Amino acid sequence: MNLPINSLHFILLISTFTILLIVILYLDYKKTKILETNRLNYLLLAFNKEKLISNQLQKMPEELKSIEQNTLQKFQKIKVGILNINFSLSEIFNSK
C-alpha cells in the first residue's frame, strides 16, 4: 500500500512542477515579447527618422543647384554691369 501512495505523490509532484514550469515559461515569454516589441518599435522609429533625413538630403542637391544657378545669374549681371560701366567710362574719357 505504500507504493501506490508514493506513486501518487510522485505524480502530483511532477504535475505540479510541470504546471509551475509552464506558468513560469509563459510569463517569461510574455515579458520577452513586450520587450522585443518595444525594441522593434524603437528601431522602426529610428528607421523612419533616418528615412526622413535621407529624403531631406536627397533634396539638398537640387536646392543647391538652384542656389548656384541664381548666384551665377547674379554674377553675370554684375559682370555685365561692370562692363557697361567700364565701356561708358572709356567712352566718356575718349570723347574729351
FIFI-474387 format. One record per residue: residue number from 1; residue in one letter; x, y, z of N, C-alpha, C in turn. Coordinates in nm, 2 decimals, always signed. Example, Ala and Ser with C-alpha at 12.3 -4.5 7.8 and 13.67 -1.06 7.14 Angstrom:
REC  num  residu    n_xx    n_yy    n_zz   ca_xx   ca_yy   ca_zz    c_xx    c_yy    c_zz
REC    1       A   +1.32   -0.57   +0.78   +1.23   -0.45   +0.78   +1.32   -0.33   +0.78
REC    2       S   +1.28   -0.22   +0.71   +1.37   -0.11   +0.71   +1.29   +0.00   +0.79
This chain:
REC  num  residu    n_xx    n_yy    n_zz   ca_xx   ca_yy   ca_zz    c_xx    c_yy    c_zz
REC    1       M   +0.08   -0.12   +0.00   +0.00   +0.00   +0.00   +0.09   +0.13   +0.00
REC    2       N   +0.20   +0.11   +0.04   +0.29   +0.23   +0.05   +0.34   +0.27   -0.09
REC    3       L   +0.35   +0.18   -0.18   +0.40   +0.20   -0.31   +0.30   +0.29   -0.39
REC    4       P   +0.17   +0.26   -0.39   +0.08   +0.35   -0.47   +0.07   +0.49   -0.41
REC    5       I   +0.09   +0.51   -0.28   +0.08   +0.64   -0.23   +0.21   +0.72   -0.27
REC    6       N   +0.32   +0.65   -0.27   +0.44   +0.72   -0.32   +0.43   +0.75   -0.47
REC    7       S   +0.37   +0.67   -0.54   +0.35   +0.69   -0.69   +0.25   +0.81   -0.70
REC    8       L   +0.15   +0.82   -0.62   +0.06   +0.93   -0.63   +0.13   +1.06   -0.59
REC    9       H   +0.21   +1.06   -0.49   +0.28   +1.17   -0.45   +0.38   +1.22   -0.56
REC   10       F   +0.44   +1.11   -0.62   +0.54   +1.14   -0.73   +0.47   +1.20   -0.85
REC   11       I   +0.35   +1.15   -0.89   +0.28   +1.21   -1.00   +0.23   +1.35   -0.97
REC   12       L   +0.18   +1.37   -0.85   +0.14   +1.50   -0.81   +0.25   +1.60   -0.81
REC   13       L   +0.37   +1.56   -0.76   +0.49   +1.64   -0.76   +0.53   +1.68   -0.90
REC   14       I   +0.53   +1.58   -0.99   +0.57   +1.60   -1.13   +0.47   +1.69   -1.20
REC   15       S   +0.34   +1.67   -1.18   +0.24   +1.75   -1.25   +0.25   +1.89   -1.19
REC   16       T   +0.27   +1.91   -1.06   +0.28   +2.05   -1.01   +0.40   +2.12   -1.06
REC   17       F   +0.51   +2.04   -1.07   +0.63   +2.10   -1.12   +0.61   +2.14   -1.27
REC   18       T   +0.55   +2.06   -1.35   +0.53   +2.08   -1.49   +0.44   +2.20   -1.51
REC   19       I   +0.33   +2.21   -1.43   +0.24   +2.33   -1.44   +0.31   +2.45   -1.40
REC   20       L   +0.39   +2.45   -1.29   +0.47   +2.56   -1.25   +0.57   +2.61   -1.35
REC   21       L   +0.64   +2.51   -1.41   +0.73   +2.54   -1.52   +0.66   +2.60   -1.64
REC   22       I   +0.55   +2.55   -1.67   +0.47   +2.61   -1.79   +0.43   +2.75   -1.76
REC   23       V   +0.38   +2.78   -1.64   +0.34   +2.92   -1.60   +0.46   +3.01   -1.60
REC   24       I   +0.57   +2.97   -1.55   +0.70   +3.05   -1.55   +0.74   +3.08   -1.69
REC   25       L   +0.74   +2.98   -1.77   +0.79   +3.00   -1.91   +0.69   +3.09   -1.99
REC   26       Y   +0.56   +3.08   -1.96   +0.46   +3.16   -2.03   +0.48   +3.31   -1.99
REC   27       L   +0.50   +3.33   -1.85   +0.52   +3.47   -1.81   +0.65   +3.53   -1.86
REC   28       D   +0.75   +3.44   -1.87   +0.88   +3.49   -1.93   +0.86   +3.52   -2.08
REC   29       Y   +0.78   +3.44   -2.15   +0.76   +3.46   -2.29   +0.68   +3.60   -2.31
REC   30       K   +0.58   +3.62   -2.22   +0.51   +3.75   -2.23   +0.60   +3.87   -2.21
REC   31       K   +0.69   +3.86   -2.11   +0.78   +3.97   -2.07   +0.88   +3.99   -2.19
REC   32       T   +0.93   +3.88   -2.24   +1.02   +3.89   -2.36   +0.95   +3.95   -2.48
REC   33       K   +0.83   +3.91   -2.50   +0.75   +3.96   -2.62   +0.73   +4.11   -2.61
REC   34       I   +0.70   +4.16   -2.49   +0.68   +4.30   -2.47   +0.81   +4.38   -2.49
REC   35       L   +0.92   +4.32   -2.43   +1.05   +4.39   -2.45   +1.09   +4.40   -2.60
REC   36       E   +1.07   +4.29   -2.67   +1.11   +4.28   -2.81   +1.02   +4.37   -2.90
REC   37       T   +0.89   +4.38   -2.86   +0.80   +4.47   -2.93   +0.85   +4.61   -2.91
REC   38       N   +0.88   +4.65   -2.79   +0.93   +4.78   -2.77   +1.06   +4.81   -2.84
REC   39       R   +1.15   +4.71   -2.85   +1.27   +4.73   -2.93   +1.24   +4.75   -3.07
REC   40       L   +1.15   +4.67   -3.13   +1.12   +4.68   -3.27   +1.05   +4.81   -3.30
REC   41       N   +0.97   +4.86   -3.21   +0.91   +4.99   -3.23   +1.01   +5.10   -3.22
REC   42       Y   +1.11   +5.09   -3.13   +1.22   +5.19   -3.13   +1.30   +5.19   -3.26
REC   43       L   +1.33   +5.07   -3.31   +1.40   +5.05   -3.43   +1.32   +5.11   -3.55
REC   44       L   +1.19   +5.09   -3.55   +1.11   +5.14   -3.66   +1.11   +5.29   -3.65
REC   45       L   +1.10   +5.35   -3.53   +1.11   +5.50   -3.52   +1.24   +5.55   -3.57
REC   46       A   +1.35   +5.48   -3.53   +1.48   +5.52   -3.58   +1.49   +5.51   -3.73
REC   47       F   +1.44   +5.40   -3.79   +1.44   +5.38   -3.93   +1.36   +5.49   -4.00
REC   48       N   +1.25   +5.53   -3.95   +1.17   +5.63   -4.01   +1.24   +5.77   -4.00
REC   49       K   +1.31   +5.79   -3.89   +1.38   +5.92   -3.88   +1.49   +5.92   -3.98
REC   50       E   +1.57   +5.81   -3.99   +1.68   +5.81   -4.09   +1.62   +5.82   -4.24
REC   51       K   +1.51   +5.76   -4.26   +1.45   +5.77   -4.40   +1.41   +5.92   -4.43
REC   52       L   +1.36   +5.99   -4.33   +1.32   +6.13   -4.34   +1.45   +6.21   -4.37
REC   53       I   +1.55   +6.19   -4.29   +1.68   +6.26   -4.31   +1.73   +6.23   -4.45
REC   54       S   +1.72   +6.11   -4.49   +1.77   +6.07   -4.63   +1.70   +6.14   -4.74
REC   55       N   +1.57   +6.15   -4.72   +1.49   +6.22   -4.82   +1.52   +6.37   -4.82
REC   56       Q   +1.55   +6.43   -4.71   +1.59   +6.57   -4.70   +1.72   +6.59   -4.76
REC   57       L   +1.81   +6.50   -4.74   +1.95   +6.51   -4.80   +1.94   +6.49   -4.95
REC   58       Q   +1.85   +6.41   -5.00   +1.84   +6.39   -5.14   +1.79   +6.52   -5.21
REC   59       K   +1.70   +6.59   -5.14   +1.65   +6.72   -5.19   +1.75   +6.83   -5.19
REC   60       M   +1.85   +6.82   -5.10   +1.95   +6.92   -5.09   +2.03   +6.95   -5.22
REC   61       P   +2.08   +6.85   -5.29   +2.15   +6.89   -5.42   +2.07   +6.97   -5.51
REC   62       E   +1.94   +6.94   -5.52   +1.85   +7.02   -5.61   +1.84   +7.17   -5.57
REC   63       E   +1.83   +7.18   -5.43   +1.82   +7.32   -5.38   +1.96   +7.39   -5.40
REC   64       L   +2.07   +7.31   -5.38   +2.20   +7.37   -5.40   +2.22   +7.41   -5.55
REC   65       K   +2.17   +7.33   -5.64   +2.18   +7.36   -5.78   +2.11   +7.49   -5.81
REC   66       S   +1.99   +7.50   -5.76   +1.91   +7.62   -5.79   +1.98   +7.75   -5.73
REC   67       I   +2.03   +7.73   -5.61   +2.10   +7.84   -5.54   +2.23   +7.88   -5.63
REC   68       E   +2.30   +7.78   -5.67   +2.42   +7.80   -5.76   +2.38   +7.87   -5.89
REC   69       Q   +2.27   +7.83   -5.95   +2.23   +7.90   -6.07   +2.19   +8.04   -6.05
REC   70       N   +2.12   +8.07   -5.94   +2.08   +8.20   -5.90   +2.20   +8.29   -5.88
REC   71       T   +2.30   +8.23   -5.81   +2.43   +8.30   -5.78   +2.50   +8.33   -5.91
REC   72       L   +2.51   +8.23   -6.00   +2.58   +8.26   -6.13   +2.51   +8.36   -6.21
REC   73       Q   +2.37   +8.37   -6.21   +2.30   +8.47   -6.28   +2.33   +8.61   -6.22
REC   74       K   +2.34   +8.62   -6.09   +2.37   +8.74   -6.03   +2.51   +8.79   -6.06
REC   75       F   +2.61   +8.69   -6.07   +2.74   +8.73   -6.11   +2.75   +8.77   -6.25
REC   76       Q   +2.67   +8.71   -6.34   +2.66   +8.75   -6.48   +2.61   +8.90   -6.49
REC   77       K   +2.51   +8.93   -6.41   +2.45   +9.06   -6.41   +2.56   +9.16   -6.36
REC   78       I   +2.63   +9.12   -6.26   +2.73   +9.21   -6.21   +2.84   +9.23   -6.31
REC   79       K   +2.88   +9.12   -6.38   +2.99   +9.14   -6.48   +2.94   +9.23   -6.60
REC   80       V   +2.81   +9.21   -6.64   +2.76   +9.29   -6.75   +2.75   +9.44   -6.70
REC   81       G   +2.71   +9.46   -6.58   +2.71   +9.60   -6.52   +2.85   +9.66   -6.52
REC   82       I   +2.95   +9.58   -6.48   +3.08   +9.63   -6.47   +3.13   +9.66   -6.61
REC   83       L   +3.10   +9.58   -6.71   +3.14   +9.60   -6.85   +3.08   +9.73   -6.90
REC   84       N   +2.95   +9.75   -6.87   +2.88   +9.87   -6.92   +2.94   +9.99   -6.85
REC   85       I   +2.97   +9.98   -6.73   +3.03  +10.10   -6.66   +3.17  +10.13   -6.72
REC   86       N   +3.24  +10.02   -6.74   +3.38  +10.03   -6.80   +3.37  +10.09   -6.94
REC   87       F   +3.27  +10.04   -7.02   +3.26  +10.10   -7.16   +3.21  +10.24   -7.15
REC   88       S   +3.12  +10.27   -7.06   +3.07  +10.41   -7.05   +3.18  +10.51   -7.01
REC   89       L   +3.26  +10.46   -6.91   +3.37  +10.55   -6.87   +3.48  +10.56   -6.98
REC   90       S   +3.50  +10.46   -7.05   +3.60  +10.47   -7.16   +3.55  +10.56   -7.27
REC   91       E   +3.42  +10.56   -7.30   +3.36  +10.65   -7.39   +3.36  +10.79   -7.35
REC   92       I   +3.34  +10.81   -7.22   +3.34  +10.95   -7.16   +3.48  +11.00   -7.17
REC   93       F   +3.58  +10.93   -7.13   +3.72  +10.98   -7.14   +3.77  +10.99   -7.28
REC   94       N   +3.73  +10.91   -7.37   +3.77  +10.91   -7.51   +3.71  +11.03   -7.58
REC   95       S   +3.59  +11.07   -7.54   +3.53  +11.18   -7.62   +3.59  +11.32   -7.58
REC   96       K   +3.66  +11.33   -7.48   +3.72  +11.46   -7.45   +3.84  +11.50   -7.53
